[in-house]
């Protein structure tokens, strides 16, 4: 059973919190064995642009920091990106409260920081026409010459390590691809490529059925063979 939703909205994102009652699933009827899922909360955040300009995400993060062990976090991502620092705050909350219990849906697209947030989740779900893009950050600095150089050097080192840890350490881009990204290469991907690289772990197909990325690739391969056969006839 799912309780009433609690809603907190920022400028760009919306958090819904739901209490989900204890559930029992029969595993072995003869032995009367059940799998029990304790009562917990589901935190679901609809992600827009990372561009909070007023009070930021104080209310959203304050609510998420009330999470207990067993609660989990869902991201519904439809984002073209934005401020990296804001996205890194979500990374911090995952480390602090939701390690191993984070699910992301690529509902409809994730570019730049939207792609990075998707990549942070443990379970990453796409749809057949989800769209995705990695690229390097953009930015600038003003001030005295020495200060500008120090700030740029510091930011470059810090953000490159962050990007590398999220993208390369998980095997989503190779080291060579990552180096090309740092000098301007954009990596655009659709569902098939996301599944091949392991960026997507699951795909939702017709009637809400959720299958693994490997199963989805098998379906695409089978459909391609059938199309070739029809073409030859």
C-alpha positions in Angstrom: 0.0 0.0 0.0 1.2 3.5 -0.9 0.5 6.4 1.4 -0.3 10.0 0.4 2.3 11.9 -1.5 4.2 14.9 -0.1 5.4 17.4 -2.7 8.2 19.9 -2.5 9.0 22.0 -5.6 12.1 24.1 -6.4 12.4 26.3 -9.5 13.4 23.4 -11.7 12.8 20.1 -9.8 10.0 18.5 -7.9 10.3 16.0 -5.1 7.5 13.6 -4.2 7.8 11.5 -1.0 5.6 8.5 -0.5 5.3 6.0 2.4 5.1 2.5 1.2 3.7 -0.1 3.6 5.2 -3.4 4.4 4.7 -6.0 1.7 4.8 -9.8 1.7 5.6 -11.9 -1.4 5.0 -15.6 -1.3 8.3 -17.4 -2.3 7.5 -21.0 -1.4 3.9 -22.1 -0.9 4.7 -25.5 0.5 7.1 -24.2 3.1 5.1 -21.0 3.7 8.1 -18.8 3.0 7.5 -15.1 2.3 9.8 -12.3 1.2 9.1 -9.3 3.3 9.7 -5.7 2.2 9.6 -3.5 5.3 7.8 -0.2 5.4 9.9 2.5 3.8 9.8 5.8 1.9 10.2 6.3 -1.8 11.7 9.7 -2.8 11.0 10.5 -6.4 12.6 13.6 -7.9 11.6 15.0 -11.3 14.7 16.6 -12.7 14.6 19.6 -15.0 17.3 22.1 -15.8 20.1 22.4 -13.2 19.6 26.1 -12.9 18.4 27.1 -9.4 18.9 30.9 -9.1 16.9 31.9 -6.0 17.0 29.8 -2.8 18.5 26.7 -4.5 17.5 23.2 -3.4 17.4 23.7 0.4 13.9 22.3 0.9 14.5 19.3 -1.4 17.8 18.3 0.2 16.5 18.9 3.7 13.7 16.4 3.0 16.1 13.9 1.4 18.4 14.1 4.4 15.6 12.8 6.6 15.8 9.4 4.7 16.3 6.3 6.8 18.0 3.0 5.9 15.7 1.1 3.5 14.3 4.2 1.9 15.2 4.7 -1.8 15.6 7.5 -4.3 14.3 7.7 -7.9 15.2 10.3 -10.5 12.9 11.0 -13.4 15.3 12.8 -15.8 14.3 15.1 -18.6 17.2 17.5 -18.5 19.5 19.4 -20.9 22.0 20.0 -18.1 23.1 23.1 -16.3 25.2 24.0 -13.3 27.6 21.2 -12.4 27.8 22.2 -8.8 24.1 21.6 -8.4 24.4 18.2 -9.9 27.3 17.4 -7.5 24.9 18.1 -4.6 22.8 15.3 -5.8 25.9 13.1 -6.0 26.6 14.0 -2.4 23.1 13.1 -1.2 23.4 9.7 -2.9 26.7 9.1 -1.1 25.3 10.2 2.2 21.8 8.7 2.2 21.1 6.4 -0.8 24.2 4.4 -1.7 23.1 1.3 -3.5 19.4 2.4 -3.4 19.2 4.9 -6.3 17.2 4.3 -9.5 17.2 6.7 -12.5 14.7 6.8 -15.4 15.8 8.6 -18.7 12.4 10.1 -19.4 13.0 11.5 -22.3 16.5 12.9 -22.5 19.6 13.5 -20.4 22.4 15.8 -21.7 25.5 17.1 -20.0 24.7 17.2 -16.2 21.5 15.3 -16.9 23.6 12.5 -18.4 25.9 12.6 -15.4 23.1 12.3 -12.9 21.7 9.3 -14.8 25.1 7.7 -14.7 25.3 8.0 -10.9 22.3 5.7 -10.2 22.6 2.0 -9.4 19.8 1.0 -11.6 19.4 3.0 -14.9 16.2 2.6 -16.9 15.6 4.0 -20.4 12.8 3.9 -23.0 13.2 3.0 -26.7 13.5 6.6 -27.7 15.5 8.0 -24.8 18.3 10.3 -25.8 21.6 10.9 -24.1 24.8 13.0 -24.4 28.1 13.3 -22.6 30.4 16.3 -23.1 32.9 18.4 -21.1 31.8 21.3 -18.9 31.6 25.0 -20.0 32.5 27.9 -17.8 34.5 31.0 -17.3 36.2 33.2 -14.7 36.8 36.9 -14.0 39.2 38.7 -11.8 43.0 39.4 -11.5 45.1 37.4 -13.9 46.8 35.2 -11.3 43.4 34.6 -9.6 41.8 33.5 -12.9 44.6 31.0 -13.7 44.5 29.6 -10.2 40.8 29.2 -10.3 40.7 27.6 -13.8 43.5 25.2 -12.9 41.8 24.2 -9.6 38.4 23.7 -11.3 39.9 21.8 -14.2 41.6 19.3 -12.0 38.6 18.9 -9.7 35.9 18.5 -12.3 38.0 16.2 -14.6 38.4 13.8 -11.6 34.7 14.0 -10.9 33.8 13.3 -14.6 36.4 10.5 -14.8 35.1 8.7 -11.7 31.5 8.8 -12.9 32.1 8.0 -16.6 35.4 6.1 -17.1 35.7 4.1 -13.8 32.3 2.6 -14.6 33.3 1.7 -18.1 30.9 4.0 -19.9 33.6 5.7 -21.9 37.1 4.4 -22.6 40.1 6.4 -21.4 40.8 7.4 -25.0 37.2 8.5 -25.5 37.3 10.5 -22.3 40.4 12.4 -23.4 38.7 13.3 -26.6 35.7 14.5 -24.6 38.0 16.8 -22.6 39.1 18.6 -25.8 35.6 19.0 -27.3 34.1 15.6 -28.5 30.4 15.2 -27.7 29.1 11.6 -27.3 25.5 11.3 -28.4 23.8 8.0 -27.7 20.4 6.4 -28.3 18.9 3.3 -26.6 21.0 0.6 -28.4 24.3 2.3 -27.7 23.3 3.0 -24.1 22.5 -0.7 -23.6 25.7 -1.8 -25.4 27.9 0.3 -23.1 26.1 -0.7 -19.9 25.0 2.9 -19.3 21.4 1.6 -19.3 20.7 -1.5 -17.2 17.1 -1.9 -18.1 14.6 -0.8 -20.8 10.8 -0.3 -20.5 9.0 -1.5 -23.6 5.3 -1.9 -24.4 2.7 -2.3 -21.7 5.2 -1.1 -19.0 7.3 -4.3 -19.2 10.8 -3.8 -17.9 13.5 -5.9 -19.4 17.3 -6.0 -19.0 19.6 -4.2 -21.4 20.9 -7.5 -22.7 17.4 -8.8 -23.4 16.6 -5.5 -25.3 19.7 -6.0 -27.5 18.6 -9.5 -28.3 15.2 -8.2 -29.3 16.8 -5.6 -31.6 19.0 -8.2 -33.2 16.1 -10.6 -33.8 14.0 -7.8 -35.2 16.8 -6.9 -37.6 17.1 -10.4 -38.8 13.4 -10.7 -39.4 13.4 -7.4 -41.3 16.2 -8.7 -43.6 14.2 -11.9 -44.3 11.1 -9.9 -45.2 13.2 -7.7 -47.5 14.5 -10.7 -49.4 11.0 -12.1 -50.1 
